[in-house]
Amino acid sequence: MPDDLNWAIGGEAGDGIDSTGKIFAQALSRAGRHVFTSKDFASRIRGGYTASKIRTSVDRVESVVDRLDILIALTERTVHENEDELHEDSVVIYDGERSTMQDVEVPHGATALEVPLKRLAEDAGGAIMLNVVALGAACEVTNFPIENLDESLQKRFGDKGEAIVENNKQAARKGQEYVREEYDHEFPYDVETTDEDYVLLNGDEAIGMGAIAAGCRFYAGYPITPATDVMEYLTGRIDQFGGKVVQAEDELSAINMALGAARAGARSMTATSGPGIDLMTETFGLVATSETPLVICDVMRSGPSTGMPTKQEQGDLNMTLYGGHGEIPRFVVAPTTISECFWKTIEAFNLAEKYQTPVFLVSDLAMAVTEQTFSPDTFDMDEVEIDRGKVVDENDIDAWLDEKGRFQAHFPAADGVSPRAFPGTTDGAHMTTGLEHDELGRRTEDTEVRVEQVDKRNRKVETAKEQEEFDYREFGDPEADTLVISWGSNEGAMREGMEFLDQEGIDVRFISVPYIFPRPDLTEEVQAAETTIVVECNATGQFADVIEHDVLQRVERINKYTGVRFDADELAAEVKATIADATSTQEVQAE
């Protein structure tokens, strides 16, 4: 395992927990260290427990673990919430002068550092900087050069004026100096810095960046956790490329605006979460029937109904696969890493336009809010390819006109993909309706035309299966008796979990699936394994159901639906226990 450091700050919503975590994550990233963050926050503006956790190493990290080395506790509850992750070398930093923190008991022999955070912050210019004082204390405990923190503070507060920046730098140094002078203690941490250059971003930002790279020029959305950061990233940035972001009055308006922009020829997108997907479903059918290319991003969260808006879940798989009345051709793409959020967004736009079919781009809260470091060449813009599909212009439109010179926008082509003419194309005028229609887009209830158009739309997916590579990503021992399958954000936890399993002599083959529909056929892979386990964050095992349907064989299931993502060591333990249970059952059946 990498020589990592695990740091966290916890308190109440409104205490600046998230911004403090971002400041420290940026400082570590600028110091040439890999970073992987995790957030636990309540579904409210103020009050309720919230925390920001960072795992950092000079080696790549892809998950959180059940261990905390440094904990900044702004409330007594923070200590209780994290006591199971503390150990004898842990350091807990808290303000012992606050009346609410005077009875704090630090468990497991961890070191308690009472630092007067509020008083030191006031000395530096204001109590609001007490979190920055705590960061300075953490720099001293970990031997992390505080100059790296200075750069992050400059980025965070630079637009507020140089005086504010200097006050925060002074606050950080007061925390550092207090620990240095008041505690004669050798801490077991020494955070190494490197000259590496990393990009730090979360999944929503990667989707937004991918949309711009893909040529998206219109985005309509309505704020909803945890998809809002996609819109926030695009706002102000997409304008630089001639694009536009519109905040609609609701999700119904958002998808209809995006549909209109796509009909006008723009690469168009909307993003929402589960409740918004429910509202968008009727228009989703119109998108497919009118054969309009549109990308719809679903950043999943805990449901149903309002559920737990700030908690993790992968419960929308069935909705994206089967949602909508009637039979609707679609693509469902689910990135498995933050970097894949970028590349799969580009692919989603290409699929939408090549096959004139809506694409669900499915992410989840764990990826949306997690920040991770990447080498800049991970997002090499020279590698981006854009395919707009069967777009026709004045030079080749004649081949798609009927005997009366009318453009056949829904021509029943052999591959299911009709020609597409942007508004303003000479001889390309046509109509399209959500009613069943003929090749000219005129409504009809003719039985033969109905069958022809339904078959035509469905053929597009079959064509895509032949022309595209809907494959999986594979890790571990391809000859292992145990096969683990997952989708979405579980990949990182499982990959690092395999290192824990390897230490115990347990070999596994791990397949991570980024394509939900169409998806790779895993029949041979499942049949080759003695035990197959499907890992996902929902209660019923929705992807496991899909796998069993495909391969006609039962699989084992690891389902987590607490609202918290998998940790690497936790998932390794679950896999080990599932293997033992499956082996025991197989032995009993063999008797």
N, C-alpha and C positions, 0 to 999 in steps of 0.2 A: 504494500500500500504506500501511497505517497506520504512524505513527511509533511503532514498538513497541520494547520492551525484552525481551530474552530472558535469563532467569536460570535457573541450575540449581545443585543441590547433589548431590554423589555420594559414596558410601562403601560400607560393607558393611551388609547387613541386620542390624538391631539397633542401628545407630548413630543412630537417631532421624531418619532422612532424611525420612520421610513427615510426621512431626509438624512438622519444621522448615519443610517446604514449605507445609503448611497454615497455619502461623503467618504466613509472609510473604504468602501468597495472601490471607488475611483482612485483613492490614494494607493491602495494595494496594486491595482491594475497598472497605474502609472509607474509603480516601482518594479514593474516587470514580473509580477506574480500572477498566477492563474487564480481566478475567483469564481465561486459558485454561490449564489445567494438563495435564501429561502425566507418567506414572509408568513407571519401568522397575524392576521388582523381581523378585528370585529367588524360587523356590518353596520357601522354607525360612525358619525363624524367625531364625537367625543365620548370617552368612557369605554370600558371594556378592555380586556387584555389585548395587547398587540406587541409583536416582536419582530425583529429583523436579525437574521442569522447569516453569517458569512463563513464559508469554508475556503481556505486559501493555501496554495502550495506553489513551489516552483515547477512542480509537475502538474499535468492536466488533471482537473477534478470535474466530475460529472454528476455528483449527487451530494446530498447531505448525509451525515452519519449521526448516530445516537451518542454523541460525545461533545461536551463543551469545555473548552480550555479557559476562555475569558468570558465572563458574564458581567455586563453593566446592568445593574438592577435599579430601576427608578422607583419601583414599588416592591413591597414585601411579597406580593403575589408572584412577581417575576421569579423570585428564588424558588417558591413552591412549584411553579409550573415547570421549572427546569432541573429540579433536584435529582431526578433520575439520570440526567446526563452529566452531572458533575462528578468529579473524581478527586483523588487526593492531591493532584497537581493543579487543579483548577484554581482560578483567581476570580473572586467576586468583588466588583467595585461598586460601592453604594455610598450614599450620603448619610452618615450616621447622625448628623445634626438635625435631620428632619424628624419631626415627632412620629411620623408614620413608619420610620425605618429604625427606630431605636430598639425594637425587639427582634430584629432579624437574626436568625440562627443559620449559619452557613453549614450545610451537611457534608458528610463523607470526608472530613478532614481537609476540605478545601481552604485556601487562604482567603481571609476576609480583609479587604482594603477599605477602611472607612476614609473617604475623601470628601471634604466639605464642598461639594460640587456647586451648590447655590451661592455660598459665600465667595468662593473663588471667582465665579462667573460675575458676581456683582462688582468685585474688585477690578475685573477686566472691562466692565462697562455695562453689564446688564445680566439679570438672572436667566434671561432667555437663552444664554450661551452655556448653560450647565451641561448640556450633552457634549459640547465641544471640549469642555474641561475634562469630561470622562474619556473622550477620545485621546486627549493628551496623556492622561494617566495610563491608558491602554498602550500607547506608544512606548512609554517607559517600561511597562511590564514585559512587553514583547521585544524590546530593543529595536523597535522599528523607527527609522530616521524620521523625525517629525517634519523635516523639510518636504517630504512627500505629501504629508497632510496639508502643508501650506498651499501646494498647487491645487489640491481638491477644494480647499476653502476659497481660493481665488476664483475658481470656476463657479462655485455655488453662489458666492455673495458679491462677485465683481460688479454686477449691474446695480448693486445697492450703494456703491460708493467705496472708495478706498479706506475710509475711516472704519466702516463696518468690517471690511476684510481684516484690517489690522487688529481690531478688537477681538475678532475670533482667533487670530493667530496668537494673540496674547493670552486668551483664555485657555487655548490648548497647552501653551507653555506653563501656565500656572498649574494645570493638572499634572503635567510631566514633572515639574520641579517639586511639587508637594510629595509625590510618591518617592522621588529620589532622595529627598531630605528627611522624610518622616519614617521611611521603612528601610531598615538595613536587612534586606532579604535578597537572596539569590533566586531569581525566578528562572524556571527551566525552559524559557522560550527565547529564541533568537531568530527573528524573522529575516530571512535572507532576501536581498534585492538582486535584480538582474538588469541587464540592458535590453531585455526583450520589449517589443512594442505590441500592445494588445488593444483590441477593440472590445469595449464592454457594452453589452446591450441585452434587452430581454426579448421574449418571444413576440410580443405585440410590436415592438420596434422593428424586429427582423421582418415581420410580415409587411409593415409599412414600407420599409426599405426595399423589400422585394417587389412590392406593387409599383413603386416608382421606377425601379430597374426594368420591370416588365412593360413599362409604357402606359401604366394606368393614368388616365387623365381626368377621371371623375370619381369622387367618393361621396356617398351620402350615408349618413348614419345618425343614430340617436344614442346619447350616452347611456351605457349600461356596463356594470362591472361583470367580467374583467376585460371587456373588449374595447373600452374607451381609449386606451393608450394607442390603438391603431390609428384612430382619428386624430388624436393629439400629435402623434408623430408626423402624420401627413400634413396637418395644418401648418401653413407657412412654407413647407418644403415643396409640396407638389406644385405650388404656384410658380416656383422657379422654373418649372418645366412646362408651363402652359396649362397646368391642371387646376382643378377646383375642388374644394371640400365644402359640402353643405351639411349643416346640422339640421336635420328634419324635425318635424314636430312629434313624430313617433316612428316606430319601425315599419309600419305600413307605408308611410310616405317615403321612408328611406329606400326601401326596395323598389318602389315604383319609380322614384326619381332615377335610381341606378339603372333600371330597365329602360327608361326613356333615353338616357345618355348612351346606353349600349345600342339602342335602335338607331341612334343618330351617328353611330360609327366610332364612338370613343371606347377605349378599354375602360370598363366600369366595374365598381366593386362596392359592396356594403359589408359591414361586420357587426355582429351582435352576439348575444348569448342565448341560452335556452328559451327564456320567455319571448325574446324577440323572434327567434326562429319559428315559434308557434304562430306568431302574428303574420309572419312573412309567407306562410305555407301556401296560401291561395295564389299569391302572385308568383310563387315558385313554379306552380303548374303553368301559368301563363308564359313564363320565361321559356319553359321547355316546349310548349305547344307552338309558340311563335318562333321557336328556334333562334333565340337570342342568346349570344354568348355573355354570361354574367358569372362573376365570382362572388360567392356568398360565404363569408367567414363566420364560423361558429366557434367562439371561445367558450368552452363548456365550464359550467360551475355546478355546485350541488343543487339539485332540484328534488321533487317537482315543485310547481308553483314558484313562489319567490325563493323558497328553499333557504340555502345559506349562501348568499351572493358572493362572499369572500372566501369560500372554501372549495377545495379541489374535488372534482368528480368527472368521470367519463361516462355520463349517463345518457348522452344524446345520440349514441351510435344508431339505435333503431330508428330514431326520428330522421336522421340524415339518410339512412338507407331506404326507408319505406314511407316517409312523411309525404302527405298530399293525397287528395282523392284521385282515383284513377291510377293508371300505370304511367309513371313519369321516368323517362330515361334521364340519367344523371351520372356524374362522376363524384366520388367521395375520396378526397386525398387528406391524409392525416400525418403531418410532419412528426417525426419522432425525436428531434432535437431542435434547439434554438436556431442553429445554423441552417437546418433543413427548413425552418419556417421561411427563410429567405428564398431558398431554391425551389421549394414546393409551391410558393406563391407564384413565382415566374411560370412554373410548369402548369399551374392551375389556369392562368390566363391563356397559355398556349392551347391547352385542352379545350377550354371554352370556345375559343375562336376556330380552331381546326375542325371541331365537330358541332359547332353552333348549339351547344348544350350547356345547361347550368352546372357549375362545379361547386360543391361544398368543400371548403377548406377548413378542416376541423382541428382546432387546437384545444388547449385546456388551461385552466387557471395556473397550474403549476408552471407551465412553460411561459404563460403570459407575463407573470410578475417576477420570474426568476431572471436575474442578471448573470451573465456568464462571459468569460473572456475568450476571445478568438484572435488568431493571427489575422492581420488585414487581408492577406491573400485568400482567406476563406471565402471572401466575398469579391472575387475577381470579376469585375464588370466586363472584362474582355471575353469571359466565358459565357456571358448571357446571350441566349439566342431567342429571337422573337419570331413566332410563326402566326400570321394572321389568317391562315386558312384560305378558303376558296373565295377570295375577294376578286370581283371582276370589275373592269373599267370599260371605257368606250372602245378600247382596242379589241376586246374579246367577248363583249356582252352579246354579240349577234348569235353566238352559238347557243344562247339560253333564252332566245325569244321564240314564241310560238308562231304559227302561220299568220297570225294577225299582228305580229310585232310586239306582243306583250311579254314582259319579263316574268319568267317562271321562278319565283323566289322559293317555291317549295317543290321544285322538280324532283320526282322520285328517282334520284340517282342510284346507281347500283351499290355504291358504298354508303348510301343514306345521307350524304352531305350535299346539300343543294348549293348553288352559287349564291354569293352575297354581294349586293350592290349597296354602297353607301348613298345616303341622300345626296341628290345633285348629280348623280351619274347619268349621263345621257342614255335614254331608253331604259333606265333602271327603276322607274317609278312603279310601285306595287303597293298592295295592301296586305295586312296580316291581322288576324283576329284570334281571340282565345276560343272562339267556336271552331269546331272541326271545319277544315277548309280544303280546297283543291290546290293544284300546283300554282295557281295564280294568287292564292291567299283568300279567295272568295268562299264564304261559308257554304257548307253543303251538308246534307244528310244522306247522300248517295252511299249505299252500302259498299260498293266496290272501291270508291274513292276513300271511304273511311278506312277500310282494311289496308289499302295502299299507303296511306299517310301514316297510320300507326306502325306498320311494318318498316316503313322508311325511317321513321324517327328511332325505332329500336335498333335498326341496322347500324346506326352510327356507333353505338357502344360495341357491337360486334366487330366493326371495322377497327375501332381503337384497340381492341384486344389483339388484333393481328398486327397492327402497326406500331404500337407502343410497348415499352417494357415495364409492365406492372409487376416488379420483382420485389423481393425482400432484402433486408440487410442481415448478414449472418456473422456470428461471433462464437468463439469457443471451439470445442472439439467436434468436428462434423461426424465422428464415429461414436460419440457418447451415447449411452443408453437412455439418458434423460434429455428430452427436448422441451425447452421453455419458449413459449410464444408470447409476445406482447405487442401492443400498439400504443401510439401516442407517447407521452412524456415519460413512460416507465423505462425507456431504454437506458438512460444514464444510470439509474439506480441498479438495474439488473447487470449492466456491464461491470460496475464496480462490485456488485454483490458476488459476481463470479470469482473475484479475487479472494473474497472471504471463503467461498466454497472450495476454491483450489487449495487453500491452506489446510482444509480438512480432508483433502484427497477426493473431493467430489467433482467429477467432470460433467459438464453440461454442454449441450449445443443450444445456442440462443438465436432465435429468429425474431427480428423486429420488423413489423409490417407497416409501411407507410401508405399503402393503398387498400382502402376498405371496399371500394367498388369502382371498376373491376379490381379484383384482388388475385394474388398468385394462388395457384392450386397447390395445397400443402399435403395432398394425399400421400405421396411417396415419403415425404419427410416424417409424417406422423406414423405411418406404417413401419418405418425403419426403427422407430424408438420403442423402448419397452414402456416408458412412461412419458406422457405428454402433459405439460402444465401450461395453462393459459393465465396470464397475469393481467389484471386490469382494475381500475378504480371505479367499480360500480357494484351493486348488490347482487344482481341476477346473472352476471357473466354473459353480457350481450355478445361480446366477440367470441367467447367460448361456444355459445349457441351457433354462431355463424360457422365456426370451424367444424363443429360436429355435423352440421348440415352438409358441409362440403365434402368431408372425408368419410362420413358414415361410420364414425367411431367415437366412443366416449373419451373425454379428456378430463384431467384433473383441473381444479380451479383454485386460484388464489385471488380473492376479491377483497378490496378494501374500500369502505364507504363511510369512513369516519369524518371525511372532510379534510384529511391530511394526506399528503403525498407519501409514497413509499420512501423509506430510507434504505441505503445500500445494505447495511448490516441487518436491518429488520427483514428485508426481502430475502436475503441469503438464508436466514433462519427459517423463514416460511417455506422456501424451496426445499431445504433439508428435511423439514418435518413432513412435507407433502410426499417427498420421495419415500421416506420411511413408512408412511401410512399406505402408500400405493403398493410398496413391496410386500408389506404384511398381508394386504388384501389378496395380492396375486398368489402368495404362498398358500393362503387358506383355500383359494379357489382351485389350486393345483392338487390339493390333497384329496 
